[in-house]
Amino acid sequence: MLRRVLAFVVAASMATTGCASASGGRAAIQSPSVVDATTMGEYVQRIPSGSRVKVERTNGEFMRATLMKATTQEIVVQRNTRVPEPPIQIPVSELARITLDQGGGTSTAKAIGIGIASGAAAFFALIALAYAISD
């Protein structure tokens, strides 16, 4: 009887672990809309130099960079890459979106690590429970 209950618990725990997957539905990618260059120019001037930003251009290119200089006509950014690259000048008219990069989001590796840790903890808890009941 005890083996059947334990087998049921192990089977149920293995069957329900797939419900906690990190990948959800993906949003459809939309092409960037055209924004007013004067409004965008005023906005980028308010961002402090040295800030980490996400830049999306009207041609669909996306980059994470550090803002070096911003005027009403153009911005100068340096890409955040492993190998240093020269600064890039981007006209404000080519900007679709620029936002501050918070950088504290959940990554896929972090989600996998959490899943492995919780699975290992559940496994050892079941082993301890089975050992405690078998005495």
Biotite code that builds the C-alpha atoms (Angstrom):
import biotite.structure as struc

atoms = struc.array([
    struc.Atom([0.000, 0.000, 0.000], chain_id="A", res_id=1, res_name="MET", atom_name="CA", element="C"),
    struc.Atom([2.796, 2.376, 0.949], chain_id="A", res_id=2, res_name="LEU", atom_name="CA", element="C"),
    struc.Atom([4.631, 1.731, -2.314], chain_id="A", res_id=3, res_name="ARG", atom_name="CA", element="C"),
    struc.Atom([1.511, 2.550, -4.343], chain_id="A", res_id=4, res_name="ARG", atom_name="CA", element="C"),
    struc.Atom([1.016, 5.839, -2.496], chain_id="A", res_id=5, res_name="VAL", atom_name="CA", element="C"),
    struc.Atom([4.676, 6.737, -2.938], chain_id="A", res_id=6, res_name="LEU", atom_name="CA", element="C"),
    struc.Atom([4.573, 5.787, -6.624], chain_id="A", res_id=7, res_name="ALA", atom_name="CA", element="C"),
    struc.Atom([1.477, 7.936, -7.085], chain_id="A", res_id=8, res_name="PHE", atom_name="CA", element="C"),
    struc.Atom([3.133, 10.931, -5.372], chain_id="A", res_id=9, res_name="VAL", atom_name="CA", element="C"),
    struc.Atom([6.297, 10.615, -7.473], chain_id="A", res_id=10, res_name="VAL", atom_name="CA", element="C"),
    struc.Atom([4.308, 10.227, -10.705], chain_id="A", res_id=11, res_name="ALA", atom_name="CA", element="C"),
    struc.Atom([2.107, 13.216, -9.849], chain_id="A", res_id=12, res_name="ALA", atom_name="CA", element="C"),
    struc.Atom([5.104, 15.407, -9.004], chain_id="A", res_id=13, res_name="SER", atom_name="CA", element="C"),
    struc.Atom([6.860, 14.493, -12.253], chain_id="A", res_id=14, res_name="MET", atom_name="CA", element="C"),
    struc.Atom([3.733, 15.100, -14.317], chain_id="A", res_id=15, res_name="ALA", atom_name="CA", element="C"),
    struc.Atom([3.017, 18.534, -12.853], chain_id="A", res_id=16, res_name="THR", atom_name="CA", element="C"),
    struc.Atom([6.541, 20.013, -13.152], chain_id="A", res_id=17, res_name="THR", atom_name="CA", element="C"),
    struc.Atom([5.927, 20.884, -16.811], chain_id="A", res_id=18, res_name="GLY", atom_name="CA", element="C"),
    struc.Atom([3.309, 23.439, -15.770], chain_id="A", res_id=19, res_name="CYS", atom_name="CA", element="C"),
    struc.Atom([5.931, 25.864, -14.466], chain_id="A", res_id=20, res_name="ALA", atom_name="CA", element="C"),
    struc.Atom([7.710, 26.537, -17.723], chain_id="A", res_id=21, res_name="SER", atom_name="CA", element="C"),
    struc.Atom([9.172, 30.019, -18.233], chain_id="A", res_id=22, res_name="ALA", atom_name="CA", element="C"),
    struc.Atom([8.193, 30.318, -21.863], chain_id="A", res_id=23, res_name="SER", atom_name="CA", element="C"),
    struc.Atom([4.778, 31.831, -22.280], chain_id="A", res_id=24, res_name="GLY", atom_name="CA", element="C"),
    struc.Atom([3.012, 33.220, -25.294], chain_id="A", res_id=25, res_name="GLY", atom_name="CA", element="C"),
    struc.Atom([5.069, 35.538, -27.417], chain_id="A", res_id=26, res_name="ARG", atom_name="CA", element="C"),
    struc.Atom([3.796, 38.902, -28.494], chain_id="A", res_id=27, res_name="ALA", atom_name="CA", element="C"),
    struc.Atom([3.652, 39.610, -32.185], chain_id="A", res_id=28, res_name="ALA", atom_name="CA", element="C"),
    struc.Atom([6.484, 41.809, -33.413], chain_id="A", res_id=29, res_name="ILE", atom_name="CA", element="C"),
    struc.Atom([5.206, 45.072, -34.789], chain_id="A", res_id=30, res_name="GLN", atom_name="CA", element="C"),
    struc.Atom([7.104, 47.430, -37.012], chain_id="A", res_id=31, res_name="SER", atom_name="CA", element="C"),
    struc.Atom([8.090, 50.627, -35.226], chain_id="A", res_id=32, res_name="PRO", atom_name="CA", element="C"),
    struc.Atom([5.866, 53.598, -35.834], chain_id="A", res_id=33, res_name="SER", atom_name="CA", element="C"),
    struc.Atom([7.088, 56.975, -36.999], chain_id="A", res_id=34, res_name="VAL", atom_name="CA", element="C"),
    struc.Atom([7.563, 59.480, -34.187], chain_id="A", res_id=35, res_name="VAL", atom_name="CA", element="C"),
    struc.Atom([7.875, 63.243, -34.217], chain_id="A", res_id=36, res_name="ASP", atom_name="CA", element="C"),
    struc.Atom([11.568, 64.167, -34.465], chain_id="A", res_id=37, res_name="ALA", atom_name="CA", element="C"),
    struc.Atom([11.236, 67.328, -32.366], chain_id="A", res_id=38, res_name="THR", atom_name="CA", element="C"),
    struc.Atom([9.479, 65.498, -29.533], chain_id="A", res_id=39, res_name="THR", atom_name="CA", element="C"),
    struc.Atom([12.042, 62.704, -29.643], chain_id="A", res_id=40, res_name="MET", atom_name="CA", element="C"),
    struc.Atom([14.859, 65.272, -29.657], chain_id="A", res_id=41, res_name="GLY", atom_name="CA", element="C"),
    struc.Atom([13.493, 66.944, -26.538], chain_id="A", res_id=42, res_name="GLU", atom_name="CA", element="C"),
    struc.Atom([13.052, 63.569, -24.845], chain_id="A", res_id=43, res_name="TYR", atom_name="CA", element="C"),
    struc.Atom([16.590, 62.269, -25.498], chain_id="A", res_id=44, res_name="VAL", atom_name="CA", element="C"),
    struc.Atom([18.101, 65.476, -24.137], chain_id="A", res_id=45, res_name="GLN", atom_name="CA", element="C"),
    struc.Atom([16.490, 64.736, -20.768], chain_id="A", res_id=46, res_name="ARG", atom_name="CA", element="C"),
    struc.Atom([18.216, 61.352, -20.492], chain_id="A", res_id=47, res_name="ILE", atom_name="CA", element="C"),
    struc.Atom([21.454, 61.733, -18.504], chain_id="A", res_id=48, res_name="PRO", atom_name="CA", element="C"),
    struc.Atom([24.718, 60.985, -20.301], chain_id="A", res_id=49, res_name="SER", atom_name="CA", element="C"),
    struc.Atom([26.191, 57.650, -19.251], chain_id="A", res_id=50, res_name="GLY", atom_name="CA", element="C"),
    struc.Atom([22.779, 55.995, -18.928], chain_id="A", res_id=51, res_name="SER", atom_name="CA", element="C"),
    struc.Atom([22.305, 52.485, -20.269], chain_id="A", res_id=52, res_name="ARG", atom_name="CA", element="C"),
    struc.Atom([19.577, 52.612, -22.910], chain_id="A", res_id=53, res_name="VAL", atom_name="CA", element="C"),
    struc.Atom([17.707, 50.367, -25.321], chain_id="A", res_id=54, res_name="LYS", atom_name="CA", element="C"),
    struc.Atom([17.601, 51.947, -28.768], chain_id="A", res_id=55, res_name="VAL", atom_name="CA", element="C"),
    struc.Atom([15.175, 50.865, -31.479], chain_id="A", res_id=56, res_name="GLU", atom_name="CA", element="C"),
    struc.Atom([15.590, 52.402, -34.905], chain_id="A", res_id=57, res_name="ARG", atom_name="CA", element="C"),
    struc.Atom([12.940, 52.883, -37.575], chain_id="A", res_id=58, res_name="THR", atom_name="CA", element="C"),
    struc.Atom([14.609, 50.226, -39.761], chain_id="A", res_id=59, res_name="ASN", atom_name="CA", element="C"),
    struc.Atom([13.947, 47.632, -37.018], chain_id="A", res_id=60, res_name="GLY", atom_name="CA", element="C"),
    struc.Atom([17.489, 47.486, -35.639], chain_id="A", res_id=61, res_name="GLU", atom_name="CA", element="C"),
    struc.Atom([17.653, 47.101, -31.857], chain_id="A", res_id=62, res_name="PHE", atom_name="CA", element="C"),
    struc.Atom([20.646, 47.672, -29.606], chain_id="A", res_id=63, res_name="MET", atom_name="CA", element="C"),
    struc.Atom([21.606, 48.074, -25.980], chain_id="A", res_id=64, res_name="ARG", atom_name="CA", element="C"),
    struc.Atom([24.018, 50.930, -25.553], chain_id="A", res_id=65, res_name="ALA", atom_name="CA", element="C"),
    struc.Atom([25.377, 53.650, -23.311], chain_id="A", res_id=66, res_name="THR", atom_name="CA", element="C"),
    struc.Atom([24.252, 57.173, -24.120], chain_id="A", res_id=67, res_name="LEU", atom_name="CA", element="C"),
    struc.Atom([27.256, 59.444, -24.535], chain_id="A", res_id=68, res_name="MET", atom_name="CA", element="C"),
    struc.Atom([25.702, 62.620, -25.922], chain_id="A", res_id=69, res_name="LYS", atom_name="CA", element="C"),
    struc.Atom([22.240, 63.778, -26.973], chain_id="A", res_id=70, res_name="ALA", atom_name="CA", element="C"),
    struc.Atom([21.197, 66.821, -28.976], chain_id="A", res_id=71, res_name="THR", atom_name="CA", element="C"),
    struc.Atom([17.957, 67.726, -30.727], chain_id="A", res_id=72, res_name="THR", atom_name="CA", element="C"),
    struc.Atom([19.432, 66.470, -34.019], chain_id="A", res_id=73, res_name="GLN", atom_name="CA", element="C"),
    struc.Atom([21.294, 63.262, -33.074], chain_id="A", res_id=74, res_name="GLU", atom_name="CA", element="C"),
    struc.Atom([22.411, 60.962, -30.296], chain_id="A", res_id=75, res_name="ILE", atom_name="CA", element="C"),
    struc.Atom([25.820, 59.388, -29.802], chain_id="A", res_id=76, res_name="VAL", atom_name="CA", element="C"),
    struc.Atom([25.792, 55.934, -28.230], chain_id="A", res_id=77, res_name="VAL", atom_name="CA", element="C"),
    struc.Atom([28.308, 53.185, -27.646], chain_id="A", res_id=78, res_name="GLN", atom_name="CA", element="C"),
    struc.Atom([27.050, 49.627, -27.957], chain_id="A", res_id=79, res_name="ARG", atom_name="CA", element="C"),
    struc.Atom([27.309, 47.411, -24.885], chain_id="A", res_id=80, res_name="ASN", atom_name="CA", element="C"),
    struc.Atom([29.371, 44.593, -26.365], chain_id="A", res_id=81, res_name="THR", atom_name="CA", element="C"),
    struc.Atom([32.093, 42.293, -25.132], chain_id="A", res_id=82, res_name="ARG", atom_name="CA", element="C"),
    struc.Atom([34.567, 43.848, -27.563], chain_id="A", res_id=83, res_name="VAL", atom_name="CA", element="C"),
    struc.Atom([34.575, 47.675, -27.471], chain_id="A", res_id=84, res_name="PRO", atom_name="CA", element="C"),
    struc.Atom([33.207, 49.372, -30.580], chain_id="A", res_id=85, res_name="GLU", atom_name="CA", element="C"),
    struc.Atom([33.483, 52.988, -31.687], chain_id="A", res_id=86, res_name="PRO", atom_name="CA", element="C"),
    struc.Atom([30.592, 55.313, -30.793], chain_id="A", res_id=87, res_name="PRO", atom_name="CA", element="C"),
    struc.Atom([27.674, 55.501, -33.240], chain_id="A", res_id=88, res_name="ILE", atom_name="CA", element="C"),
    struc.Atom([25.906, 58.698, -34.264], chain_id="A", res_id=89, res_name="GLN", atom_name="CA", element="C"),
    struc.Atom([22.198, 58.172, -34.872], chain_id="A", res_id=90, res_name="ILE", atom_name="CA", element="C"),
    struc.Atom([19.981, 60.959, -36.215], chain_id="A", res_id=91, res_name="PRO", atom_name="CA", element="C"),
    struc.Atom([16.887, 61.547, -34.061], chain_id="A", res_id=92, res_name="VAL", atom_name="CA", element="C"),
    struc.Atom([14.723, 61.091, -37.154], chain_id="A", res_id=93, res_name="SER", atom_name="CA", element="C"),
    struc.Atom([15.846, 57.416, -37.291], chain_id="A", res_id=94, res_name="GLU", atom_name="CA", element="C"),
    struc.Atom([14.823, 56.679, -33.681], chain_id="A", res_id=95, res_name="LEU", atom_name="CA", element="C"),
    struc.Atom([11.635, 54.715, -33.152], chain_id="A", res_id=96, res_name="ALA", atom_name="CA", element="C"),
    struc.Atom([12.066, 54.245, -29.404], chain_id="A", res_id=97, res_name="ARG", atom_name="CA", element="C"),
    struc.Atom([14.687, 54.845, -26.730], chain_id="A", res_id=98, res_name="ILE", atom_name="CA", element="C"),
    struc.Atom([14.203, 53.654, -23.159], chain_id="A", res_id=99, res_name="THR", atom_name="CA", element="C"),
    struc.Atom([16.326, 53.334, -20.054], chain_id="A", res_id=100, res_name="LEU", atom_name="CA", element="C"),
    struc.Atom([17.708, 49.809, -19.654], chain_id="A", res_id=101, res_name="ASP", atom_name="CA", element="C"),
    struc.Atom([16.926, 48.545, -16.158], chain_id="A", res_id=102, res_name="GLN", atom_name="CA", element="C"),
    struc.Atom([18.785, 45.265, -16.750], chain_id="A", res_id=103, res_name="GLY", atom_name="CA", element="C"),
    struc.Atom([17.247, 43.372, -13.807], chain_id="A", res_id=104, res_name="GLY", atom_name="CA", element="C"),
    struc.Atom([14.834, 41.171, -15.731], chain_id="A", res_id=105, res_name="GLY", atom_name="CA", element="C"),
    struc.Atom([14.435, 37.432, -15.581], chain_id="A", res_id=106, res_name="THR", atom_name="CA", element="C"),
    struc.Atom([16.642, 35.589, -18.026], chain_id="A", res_id=107, res_name="SER", atom_name="CA", element="C"),
    struc.Atom([16.153, 32.109, -19.429], chain_id="A", res_id=108, res_name="THR", atom_name="CA", element="C"),
    struc.Atom([19.186, 30.820, -17.518], chain_id="A", res_id=109, res_name="ALA", atom_name="CA", element="C"),
    struc.Atom([17.782, 32.191, -14.276], chain_id="A", res_id=110, res_name="LYS", atom_name="CA", element="C"),
    struc.Atom([14.429, 30.489, -14.895], chain_id="A", res_id=111, res_name="ALA", atom_name="CA", element="C"),
    struc.Atom([16.171, 27.180, -15.686], chain_id="A", res_id=112, res_name="ILE", atom_name="CA", element="C"),
    struc.Atom([18.228, 27.439, -12.491], chain_id="A", res_id=113, res_name="GLY", atom_name="CA", element="C"),
    struc.Atom([15.129, 28.073, -10.412], chain_id="A", res_id=114, res_name="ILE", atom_name="CA", element="C"),
    struc.Atom([13.380, 25.102, -12.016], chain_id="A", res_id=115, res_name="GLY", atom_name="CA", element="C"),
    struc.Atom([16.312, 22.763, -11.397], chain_id="A", res_id=116, res_name="ILE", atom_name="CA", element="C"),
    struc.Atom([16.653, 23.880, -7.782], chain_id="A", res_id=117, res_name="ALA", atom_name="CA", element="C"),
    struc.Atom([12.956, 23.444, -7.042], chain_id="A", res_id=118, res_name="SER", atom_name="CA", element="C"),
    struc.Atom([12.907, 20.055, -8.750], chain_id="A", res_id=119, res_name="GLY", atom_name="CA", element="C"),
    struc.Atom([15.921, 18.866, -6.759], chain_id="A", res_id=120, res_name="ALA", atom_name="CA", element="C"),
    struc.Atom([14.343, 20.108, -3.521], chain_id="A", res_id=121, res_name="ALA", atom_name="CA", element="C"),
    struc.Atom([11.088, 18.279, -4.309], chain_id="A", res_id=122, res_name="ALA", atom_name="CA", element="C"),
    struc.Atom([13.009, 15.089, -5.131], chain_id="A", res_id=123, res_name="PHE", atom_name="CA", element="C"),
    struc.Atom([14.957, 15.111, -1.880], chain_id="A", res_id=124, res_name="PHE", atom_name="CA", element="C"),
    struc.Atom([11.803, 15.953, 0.091], chain_id="A", res_id=125, res_name="ALA", atom_name="CA", element="C"),
    struc.Atom([10.079, 12.899, -1.397], chain_id="A", res_id=126, res_name="LEU", atom_name="CA", element="C"),
    struc.Atom([13.084, 10.702, -0.601], chain_id="A", res_id=127, res_name="ILE", atom_name="CA", element="C"),
    struc.Atom([13.079, 11.983, 3.000], chain_id="A", res_id=128, res_name="ALA", atom_name="CA", element="C"),
    struc.Atom([9.325, 11.435, 3.250], chain_id="A", res_id=129, res_name="LEU", atom_name="CA", element="C"),
    struc.Atom([9.615, 7.905, 1.901], chain_id="A", res_id=130, res_name="ALA", atom_name="CA", element="C"),
    struc.Atom([12.427, 7.137, 4.330], chain_id="A", res_id=131, res_name="TYR", atom_name="CA", element="C"),
    struc.Atom([10.441, 8.537, 7.265], chain_id="A", res_id=132, res_name="ALA", atom_name="CA", element="C"),
    struc.Atom([7.337, 6.540, 6.369], chain_id="A", res_id=133, res_name="ILE", atom_name="CA", element="C"),
    struc.Atom([9.198, 3.276, 5.724], chain_id="A", res_id=134, res_name="SER", atom_name="CA", element="C"),
    struc.Atom([10.467, 3.006, 9.332], chain_id="A", res_id=135, res_name="ASP", atom_name="CA", element="C"),
])
